[in-house]
Amino acid sequence: MRSKSLLFNLLLAIVITLQSSCAVKALNRKTYSITHEQISGFYIASDGSSVAITGKEYHYLFPLDTHLKQALTWSERSRIQASFTAFNLLPDAKVEGWYTLKVSAASLDEEAKAQLLGMGFRLDDGVFTLYKHLAGSYYQPKSDGESHAAAFSKQYDVTLKKDASLPAVVKIPLTPFAYAADGVMVAGAIVFFTLYCTAEEVVGNNCLKLLRF
């Protein structure tokens, strides 16, 4: 009888443990509200500190890391193909996601291949790939009818994910970006140029070399 009692208690303990584990997993399983965004502008700060992405729903500001900065100033940069994962909208108007840059190895000379490897790209199945994290802030565009020329050669569709447990109404700061008459974007004292326009390629506010992907 005692052995049966011990066995019963053991089975009961196992059941309680499993139920507790399932309950914890259920509490930790987040649900997300999903919306969609179209981004058409990608700008780099003249001081090389950050990258701004403009979309129909929001504007996004991310620090510019070394590898991305090297890619943007690469002499063969017109070969780059870009894509983005979902952007996760976080509390306090923070946002994070990932980007992927790809370059086909076909027709690249050995010097260009070495440059890509030095930028952090990895070669796999004939394609150089750079997969990096983005973490920054997002802003509500101003409702003043602002317009600007797209910096991308096409619009990119991006999924926006937001934790459904967060308050439905979240105060999002207005964008710090404004546009000059010629389409150049500014934020405070910093000028942002279209994607492939570096400081060396600018005369006044005009970019001499607009290569886009």
MARNU-359216 format. One line per 5 residues: number of its first residue (from 1); their letters; for each residue x, y, z of N, C-alpha, C. Coordinates in Angstrom, 1 decimal, always signed. Atoms other than C-alpha are relative to their C-alpha. Layout:
# MARNU-359216
NUM) a) X/Y/Z/X/Y/Z/X/Y/Z | ...
***
This chain:
# MARNU-359216
1) mrsks) +0.8/-1.2/+0.0/+0.0/+0.0/+0.0/+0.9/+1.3/+0.0 | -0.8/-1.1/-0.1/+2.8/+2.3/+0.9/+0.7/+0.3/-1.4 | -0.7/-0.2/+1.3/+4.5/+1.8/-2.5/-1.0/+0.6/-1.0 | +1.0/-0.6/+0.9/+1.2/+2.6/-4.3/-0.2/+1.5/+0.4 | +0.1/-1.4/-0.4/+0.9/+5.8/-2.2/+1.1/+0.8/-0.5
6) llfnl) -1.2/-0.8/+0.5/+4.4/+6.8/-3.1/-0.1/+0.2/-1.5 | +0.2/-0.1/+1.4/+3.7/+6.0/-6.8/-1.0/+1.1/-0.4 | +1.1/-1.0/+0.3/+0.5/+8.1/-6.7/+0.5/+1.4/+0.2 | -0.5/-1.3/-0.3/+2.3/+11.0/-5.1/+1.0/+0.5/-1.1 | -1.0/-0.3/+1.0/+5.1/+10.8/-7.7/-0.7/+0.4/-1.3
11) llaiv) +0.7/-0.3/+1.2/+2.6/+10.8/-10.6/-0.7/+1.4/+0.2 | +0.7/-1.3/-0.2/+0.7/+13.7/-9.0/+1.0/+1.1/-0.1 | -1.0/-1.0/+0.1/+3.9/+15.7/-8.7/+0.4/+0.3/-1.4 | -0.3/-0.2/+1.4/+4.7/+15.1/-12.3/-1.0/+0.7/-0.8 | +1.1/-0.7/+0.6/+1.3/+16.2/-13.4/+0.0/+1.5/+0.3
16) itlqs) +0.0/-1.4/-0.5/+1.5/+19.4/-11.3/+1.1/+0.7/-0.7 | -1.1/-0.6/+0.7/+4.9/+20.1/-12.8/-0.3/+0.4/-1.4 | +0.3/-0.2/+1.4/+3.8/+19.7/-16.3/-1.1/+1.1/-0.2 | +1.0/-1.0/+0.1/+0.7/+21.8/-15.8/+0.6/+1.4/+0.3 | -0.7/-1.2/-0.3/+2.8/+24.5/-14.2/+0.8/+0.5/-1.1
21) scavk) -0.8/-0.4/+1.1/+5.2/+24.5/-17.1/-0.8/+0.5/-1.2 | +0.9/-0.5/+1.1/+2.4/+24.8/-19.6/-0.6/+1.3/+0.3 | +0.6/-1.3/-0.4/+0.9/+27.7/-17.7/+1.0/+1.1/-0.2 | -1.0/-1.0/+0.2/+4.2/+29.5/-17.7/+0.2/+0.3/-1.5 | -0.2/-0.3/+1.4/+4.6/+29.0/-21.4/-1.1/+0.8/-0.6
26) alnrk) +1.1/-0.7/+0.5/+1.1/+30.2/-22.0/+0.1/+1.5/+0.3 | -0.1/-1.4/-0.4/+1.8/+33.4/-20.1/+1.1/+0.7/-0.8 | -1.1/-0.6/+0.7/+5.1/+33.9/-22.0/-0.3/+0.1/-1.5 | +0.3/+0.0/+1.4/+3.5/+33.3/-25.4/-0.7/+1.3/-0.4 | +0.5/-1.3/+0.4/+3.0/+36.8/-26.9/-0.8/-0.1/-1.3
31) tysit) +0.7/-0.2/+1.2/+0.5/+37.7/-29.5/+0.3/+1.4/-0.6 | -0.4/-1.3/+0.6/+1.1/+40.5/-32.0/-1.1/+0.5/-0.9 | +0.8/-0.6/+1.0/-0.9/+42.9/-34.0/+0.8/+0.3/-1.2 | -0.9/-0.1/+1.2/+0.3/+42.9/-37.6/-0.6/+1.1/-0.9 | +0.3/-1.0/+1.0/+0.2/+45.9/-40.0/+1.1/+0.0/-1.1
36) heqis) -1.0/+0.0/+1.1/+2.0/+46.6/-43.2/+0.4/+1.4/-0.3 | -0.6/-1.2/+0.3/+4.3/+49.4/-44.2/+0.7/+0.0/-1.3 | -0.7/-0.2/+1.2/+5.8/+50.7/-47.4/+1.1/+1.0/+0.2 | -1.1/-1.0/-0.2/+9.2/+52.3/-47.2/+0.6/+0.3/-1.4 | -0.5/-0.4/+1.3/+10.6/+54.3/-50.1/+1.2/+0.9/+0.1
41) gfyia) -1.2/-0.9/-0.1/+13.3/+56.6/-48.7/+1.0/-0.6/+1.0 | -1.1/+0.5/-0.8/+16.6/+55.6/-47.3/+1.1/+1.0/+0.0 | -0.9/-1.1/+0.0/+18.9/+58.4/-46.2/+1.2/-0.2/+1.0 | -1.2/+0.1/-0.9/+22.4/+58.6/-44.6/+0.4/+1.4/+0.5 | -0.4/-1.3/-0.5/+23.5/+61.4/-42.3/+1.4/+0.4/-0.5
46) sdgss) -1.3/-0.5/+0.6/+26.3/+63.6/-43.6/+1.2/-0.2/+0.9 | -1.1/+0.3/-0.9/+28.3/+62.9/-40.5/+0.2/-1.5/+0.2 | -0.2/+1.4/+0.0/+28.0/+59.2/-41.0/-0.5/-0.7/+1.3 | +0.4/+0.6/-1.3/+26.3/+58.6/-37.6/-1.2/-0.9/+0.0 | +1.3/+0.7/+0.0/+22.9/+57.3/-38.6/-0.6/-0.1/-1.4
51) vaitg) +0.8/+0.2/+1.2/+20.5/+56.1/-41.2/-1.5/+0.2/+0.2 | +1.5/-0.3/-0.1/+16.9/+57.3/-41.7/-0.7/-0.7/-1.1 | +0.9/+0.7/+1.0/+14.2/+55.3/-43.4/-1.4/+0.7/+0.1 | +1.3/-0.7/+0.0/+11.0/+57.0/-44.4/-1.1/-1.0/-0.6 | +1.1/+0.8/+0.5/+7.7/+55.1/-44.8/-1.3/+0.7/+0.0
56) keyhy) +1.3/-0.6/+0.0/+4.1/+55.8/-45.3/-0.6/+0.2/+1.4 | +0.6/+0.0/-1.4/+3.2/+55.0/-41.7/+0.9/+0.7/+1.0 | -0.9/-0.5/-1.0/+6.3/+56.0/-39.8/+1.4/+0.4/-0.7 | -1.3/-0.2/+0.4/+9.8/+57.4/-40.1/+0.9/-0.7/+1.1 | -0.9/+0.8/-0.9/+12.7/+55.3/-38.6/+1.4/+0.6/+0.0
61) lfpld) -1.4/-0.5/-0.1/+16.1/+56.3/-37.3/+0.8/-1.0/+0.7 | -0.9/+1.1/-0.5/+18.9/+53.8/-36.8/+1.5/+0.5/+0.0 | -1.5/-0.3/+0.0/+22.6/+54.2/-35.8/+0.6/-0.7/-1.2 | -0.7/+0.5/+1.2/+24.9/+53.5/-38.8/+1.2/-0.8/+0.5 | -1.2/+0.8/-0.4/+27.3/+50.6/-38.0/+1.0/+0.0/-1.1
66) thlkq) -1.2/-0.1/+0.8/+30.7/+50.2/-39.6/-0.3/-0.8/-1.3 | +0.2/+0.8/+1.2/+29.7/+47.4/-42.0/-1.0/+0.6/-1.0 | +0.9/-0.6/+0.9/+26.7/+49.2/-43.4/+0.6/+1.3/-0.6 | -0.7/-1.2/+0.5/+28.7/+52.4/-43.8/+0.9/-0.4/-1.1 | -0.9/+0.5/+1.0/+31.3/+50.5/-45.7/-0.7/-0.4/-1.3
71) altws) +0.7/+0.4/+1.2/+28.7/+49.0/-48.0/-0.6/+1.2/-0.8 | +0.6/-1.2/+0.7/+27.1/+52.4/-48.7/+1.1/+0.8/-0.8 | -1.1/-0.8/+0.7/+30.5/+53.8/-49.8/+0.8/-0.9/-0.9 | -0.7/+0.9/+0.9/+31.6/+50.7/-51.8/-0.1/+0.4/-1.4 | +0.0/-0.4/+1.3/+32.6/+51.4/-55.3/-0.9/-0.7/-0.9
76) ersri) +0.9/+0.8/+0.7/+30.4/+48.6/-56.6/-1.4/-0.1/+0.6 | +1.2/+0.1/-0.8/+27.4/+49.4/-54.5/-1.3/-0.1/-0.8 | +1.2/+0.2/+0.8/+24.9/+49.4/-57.4/-0.3/-1.4/-0.1 | +0.3/+1.4/+0.0/+25.2/+45.6/-57.2/-0.8/-0.5/+1.2 | +0.7/+0.4/-1.2/+23.6/+45.5/-53.8/-1.5/-0.2/-0.1
81) qasft) +1.5/+0.2/-0.1/+20.1/+44.0/-53.3/-0.3/+0.0/+1.5 | +0.4/-0.2/-1.4/+18.4/+44.9/-50.0/-1.4/-0.7/+0.3 | +1.3/+0.5/-0.5/+15.6/+43.3/-48.0/-0.1/+0.2/+1.5 | +0.2/-0.3/-1.4/+14.1/+43.8/-44.5/-0.9/-1.0/+0.6 | +1.0/+0.9/-0.8/+12.5/+41.5/-41.9/-1.1/+0.9/+0.5
86) afnll) +1.0/-0.8/-0.7/+9.5/+42.6/-39.9/+0.7/+1.0/+1.0 | -0.4/-0.9/-1.0/+10.0/+45.7/-37.8/-0.9/-0.2/+1.3 | +0.7/+0.2/-1.2/+9.1/+45.1/-34.2/-0.2/+1.4/+0.7 | +0.3/-1.3/-0.7/+7.4/+48.2/-32.6/+0.0/-0.2/+1.5 | -0.2/+0.2/-1.4/+8.5/+48.4/-29.0/-0.5/+1.2/+0.8
91) pdakv) +0.4/-1.2/-0.8/+7.5/+50.6/-26.0/+1.0/+1.1/-0.1 | -0.8/-1.3/+0.0/+8.9/+54.2/-25.8/+0.4/+0.3/-1.4 | -0.3/-0.4/+1.4/+8.8/+54.5/-29.6/+1.3/-0.6/-0.5 | -1.2/+0.7/+0.5/+11.6/+52.0/-30.1/-0.4/-1.0/-1.1 | +0.3/+1.0/+1.1/+11.9/+49.7/-33.1/+1.2/-0.8/-0.2
96) egwyt) -1.2/+0.8/+0.4/+14.1/+46.8/-34.1/-0.4/-0.9/-1.1 | +0.3/+0.9/+1.1/+14.4/+44.5/-37.1/+1.4/-0.4/-0.5 | -1.2/+0.5/+0.6/+17.0/+43.0/-39.4/+0.0/+0.4/-1.5 | +0.0/-0.2/+1.4/+18.2/+43.9/-42.9/+1.0/-1.0/-0.6 | -0.9/+0.9/+0.7/+19.9/+41.7/-45.5/+0.5/+0.7/-1.3
101) lkvsa) -0.6/-0.5/+1.2/+22.3/+42.9/-48.2/+0.6/-1.2/-0.8 | -0.5/+1.1/+0.8/+23.1/+40.5/-51.0/+0.7/+0.5/-1.3 | -0.7/-0.3/+1.3/+25.6/+40.7/-53.9/+0.4/-1.3/-0.7 | -0.4/+1.2/+0.8/+26.0/+38.0/-56.6/+1.5/+0.0/-0.2 | -1.5/+0.1/+0.2/+29.6/+36.8/-56.8/+0.3/-0.1/-1.5
106) aslde) -0.3/+0.1/+1.5/+29.2/+36.3/-60.6/+0.5/+1.3/-0.5 | -0.6/-1.1/+0.7/+31.4/+38.7/-62.6/+0.8/+0.9/+1.0 | -0.8/-0.8/-0.9/+33.0/+40.1/-59.4/+1.5/-0.4/-0.1 | -1.4/+0.4/+0.0/+36.8/+40.3/-59.5/+0.5/-0.3/+1.4 | -0.5/+0.5/-1.3/+39.0/+39.0/-56.7/+0.1/+1.2/+1.0
111) eakaq) -0.1/-1.1/-0.9/+39.5/+42.5/-55.3/-1.3/+0.4/+0.6 | +1.3/-0.3/-0.5/+35.8/+43.2/-55.0/-0.5/-1.1/+1.0 | +0.3/+1.1/-0.9/+35.3/+39.8/-53.4/+0.7/+0.2/+1.4 | -0.8/-0.3/-1.3/+38.0/+40.6/-50.8/-0.6/+1.2/+0.7 | +0.6/-1.2/-0.7/+36.4/+44.0/-50.1/-1.3/-0.4/+0.7
116) llgmg) +1.2/+0.5/-0.6/+33.0/+42.3/-49.4/+0.3/-0.8/+1.2 | -0.4/+0.8/-1.2/+34.6/+39.8/-47.0/+0.5/+0.9/+1.1 | -0.5/-0.9/-1.0/+36.3/+42.7/-45.3/-1.2/+0.9/+0.6 | +1.1/-0.7/-0.6/+32.9/+44.4/-44.8/-0.9/-0.8/+0.8 | +0.8/+0.9/-0.8/+31.5/+41.4/-43.0/-0.9/-0.9/-0.8
121) frldd) +0.9/+0.9/+0.8/+29.7/+39.7/-45.9/+0.6/-1.4/+0.1 | -0.4/+1.4/+0.0/+29.7/+35.9/-46.0/-0.4/-0.6/-1.4 | +0.3/+0.6/+1.3/+29.9/+33.9/-49.2/-0.6/-1.4/+0.1 | +0.6/+1.3/-0.1/+27.5/+31.0/-49.6/-0.8/-0.2/-1.3 | +0.7/+0.3/+1.3/+26.3/+29.4/-52.9/+0.1/+1.1/-1.0
126) gvftl) -0.2/-1.0/+1.0/+27.7/+32.1/-55.0/-0.6/+1.4/+0.3 | +0.6/-1.3/-0.4/+26.1/+35.0/-53.1/+0.7/+0.5/+1.3 | -0.5/-0.6/-1.2/+27.7/+37.4/-50.6/-1.2/+0.6/+0.7 | +1.1/-0.4/-0.8/+25.3/+38.1/-47.8/+0.5/+0.7/+1.3 | -0.2/-0.7/-1.3/+25.3/+40.6/-44.9/-1.3/+0.1/+0.7
131) ykhla) +1.3/+0.1/-0.7/+22.6/+40.0/-42.3/+0.3/+0.7/+1.4 | -0.4/-0.8/-1.2/+22.6/+42.6/-39.5/-1.3/+0.5/+0.7 | +1.1/-0.5/-0.8/+20.4/+43.9/-36.7/-0.2/+1.5/-0.1 | +0.3/-1.5/-0.1/+18.7/+47.3/-36.6/-0.8/+0.2/+1.3 | +0.6/-0.4/-1.2/+17.7/+49.0/-33.4/+0.0/+1.5/+0.1
136) gsyyq) +0.0/-1.5/+0.0/+16.5/+52.6/-33.2/-1.4/+0.5/+0.5 | +1.3/-0.6/-0.4/+13.4/+54.8/-32.9/-0.9/+0.2/-1.2 | +0.9/-0.3/+1.1/+10.3/+55.4/-34.9/-0.9/+1.2/+0.4 | +0.7/-1.3/-0.2/+8.3/+58.6/-35.4/-1.2/+0.1/-0.9 | +1.3/-0.3/+0.8/+4.9/+59.8/-36.6/+0.3/+1.1/-1.0
141) pksdg) -0.2/-1.0/+1.0/+5.2/+61.7/-39.9/-0.9/+1.3/+0.3 | +0.8/-1.2/-0.2/+4.0/+65.3/-39.7/-1.1/+0.1/-1.0 | +1.1/+0.0/+0.9/+0.6/+65.9/-41.3/-0.1/+1.4/-0.7 | -0.1/-1.3/+0.7/+1.7/+69.0/-43.3/+0.1/-0.2/-1.5 | +0.0/+0.3/+1.5/+1.5/+67.3/-46.7/+1.4/+0.0/-0.6
146) eshaa) -1.4/+0.0/+0.5/+5.3/+67.0/-46.9/+0.1/-1.1/-1.1 | -0.3/+0.9/+1.0/+6.6/+65.3/-50.0/+1.4/+0.0/-0.4 | -1.5/+0.1/+0.3/+10.0/+64.1/-51.2/+0.2/-1.1/-1.0 | -0.4/+1.0/+1.0/+11.6/+62.2/-54.0/+0.4/-1.3/+0.7 | -0.4/+1.2/-0.6/+12.0/+58.5/-53.2/+1.4/-0.3/-0.2
151) afskq) -1.4/+0.3/+0.1/+15.5/+57.4/-52.5/+0.2/-1.4/-0.5 | +0.0/+1.3/+0.6/+14.8/+53.8/-53.4/-0.4/+0.0/-1.4 | +0.5/+0.2/+1.3/+14.4/+52.6/-56.9/-1.4/-0.6/-0.1 | +1.4/+0.5/-0.1/+11.2/+50.9/-55.7/-0.4/+0.0/+1.5 | +0.4/+0.1/-1.4/+9.1/+50.6/-52.6/+0.2/-1.4/+0.5
156) ydvtl) -0.2/+1.3/-0.7/+9.8/+47.9/-50.1/-1.2/-0.2/+1.0 | +1.1/+0.3/-0.9/+6.9/+46.2/-48.2/+0.6/-0.6/+1.3 | -0.5/+0.5/-1.3/+7.7/+45.7/-44.5/-1.2/-0.3/+0.9 | +1.0/+0.3/-1.0/+5.6/+44.0/-41.9/+0.3/+0.7/+1.3 | -0.2/-0.6/-1.3/+5.1/+45.9/-38.6/-0.6/-0.9/+1.0
161) kkdas) +0.5/+0.8/-1.0/+4.7/+43.8/-35.5/+0.0/+0.8/+1.3 | +0.1/-0.7/-1.3/+3.4/+45.2/-32.2/-0.6/-1.0/+1.0 | +0.5/+0.9/-1.1/+2.9/+43.3/-28.9/-1.4/+0.4/+0.3 | +1.4/-0.3/-0.2/-0.9/+43.1/-28.6/-0.3/+0.4/+1.4 | +0.3/-0.3/-1.4/-0.6/+43.5/-24.8/+0.3/+1.4/+0.3
166) lpavv) -0.3/-1.4/-0.2/+0.7/+47.0/-25.2/-1.2/+0.9/-0.1 | +1.1/-0.8/+0.1/-1.7/+49.9/-24.8/-0.4/+0.3/-1.5 | +0.4/-0.3/+1.4/-3.7/+50.6/-28.0/+0.4/+1.4/-0.4 | -0.4/-1.4/+0.3/-2.9/+54.3/-27.8/+1.4/+0.3/+0.6 | -1.3/-0.3/-0.5/+0.8/+55.0/-27.5/+0.5/+1.3/-0.6
171) kiplt) -0.4/-1.3/+0.5/+2.2/+58.5/-27.8/+1.3/-0.2/-0.8 | -1.2/+0.1/+0.8/+4.7/+58.5/-30.7/+0.5/+1.4/-0.4 | -0.5/-1.4/+0.4/+6.9/+61.6/-31.2/-0.1/+0.3/-1.4 | +0.0/-0.5/+1.3/+6.6/+63.6/-34.3/+1.4/-0.1/-0.6 | -1.2/+0.2/+0.7/+9.3/+63.0/-36.9/+0.9/+1.3/+0.2
176) pfaya) -0.9/-1.1/-0.1/+12.4/+65.2/-36.4/+0.5/+0.5/-1.4 | -0.5/-0.3/+1.3/+13.0/+65.3/-40.2/-0.9/+1.0/-0.7 | +0.7/-1.0/+0.8/+12.1/+68.1/-42.5/+0.7/+0.0/-1.4 | -0.5/+0.1/+1.4/+12.7/+68.5/-46.3/+0.2/+1.4/-0.5 | -0.3/-1.2/+0.6/+14.4/+71.3/-48.1/-0.7/+0.0/-1.4
181) adgvm) +0.7/-0.1/+1.3/+13.0/+72.5/-51.5/+0.5/-1.0/-1.0 | -0.5/+0.9/+1.0/+15.3/+70.3/-53.4/+0.0/-1.5/+0.4 | +0.2/+1.3/-0.5/+14.3/+67.2/-51.4/+1.0/-0.5/+1.0 | -1.0/+0.4/-1.0/+17.3/+67.0/-49.1/-0.7/+0.0/+1.4 | +0.6/+0.1/-1.3/+16.3/+65.9/-45.7/+0.9/+0.4/+1.1
186) vagai) -0.8/-0.5/-1.1/+17.5/+67.5/-42.5/-0.7/-0.3/+1.3 | +0.5/+0.2/-1.3/+17.2/+66.8/-38.8/+0.9/+0.8/+0.9 | -0.9/-0.9/-0.8/+18.4/+69.6/-36.6/+1.1/+0.6/-0.9 | -1.1/-0.5/+0.8/+21.8/+70.6/-37.8/+0.7/-1.0/-0.9 | -0.6/+1.1/+0.8/+22.5/+67.3/-39.6/-0.8/-0.1/-1.3
191) vfftl) +0.6/+0.2/+1.3/+21.8/+66.9/-43.3/+0.1/-1.5/-0.3 | +0.0/+1.4/+0.4/+20.7/+63.5/-44.6/-0.1/-0.1/-1.5 | +0.0/+0.2/+1.5/+21.5/+62.5/-48.2/-0.6/-1.3/-0.4 | +0.5/+1.2/+0.5/+19.9/+59.9/-50.3/+1.0/-1.1/+0.0 | -0.8/+1.2/-0.4/+21.3/+56.4/-49.9/+1.4/+0.0/-0.4
196) yctae) -1.4/+0.1/+0.4/+24.4/+56.5/-52.0/+0.7/+1.3/-0.2 | -0.6/-1.3/+0.2/+25.2/+60.2/-51.8/+0.8/+0.3/+1.2 | -0.9/-0.2/-1.2/+28.2/+60.6/-49.5/+0.4/+1.5/-0.1 | -0.4/-1.4/-0.1/+29.7/+63.9/-48.4/+0.9/+0.5/-1.2 | -0.9/-0.3/+1.0/+32.3/+63.7/-51.1/-0.7/+0.3/-1.4
201) evvgn) +0.8/-0.1/+1.2/+29.6/+63.6/-53.8/-1.0/+1.1/+0.0 | +1.0/-1.1/-0.1/+27.7/+66.7/-52.8/+0.6/+1.3/-0.3 | -0.4/-1.4/+0.2/+28.0/+70.2/-54.1/-1.3/+0.8/+0.4 | +1.2/-0.7/-0.6/+25.7/+72.5/-52.1/-0.9/-1.1/+0.6 | +0.9/+1.1/-0.5/+22.7/+70.3/-51.4/-0.4/-1.0/-1.1
206) nclkl) +0.3/+0.9/+1.1/+22.8/+68.4/-54.7/+1.0/-1.1/-0.1 | -0.8/+1.2/+0.1/+24.1/+64.9/-55.0/+0.4/-0.2/-1.5 | -0.5/+0.2/+1.3/+26.3/+64.2/-58.0/-0.1/-1.4/-0.5 | +0.0/+1.4/+0.3/+25.9/+60.4/-57.9/-1.1/-0.7/+0.7 | +1.1/+0.7/-0.7/+22.6/+58.8/-57.1/-0.2/-1.4/-0.5
211) lrf) +0.1/+1.4/+0.3/+23.0/+55.1/-57.3/-0.9/-0.6/+1.0 | +1.0/+0.5/-1.0/+20.1/+53.2/-55.8/-0.2/-1.5/-0.2 | +0.5/+1.3/+0.2/+18.8/+49.7/-55.2/-1.5/-0.1/+0.3
***
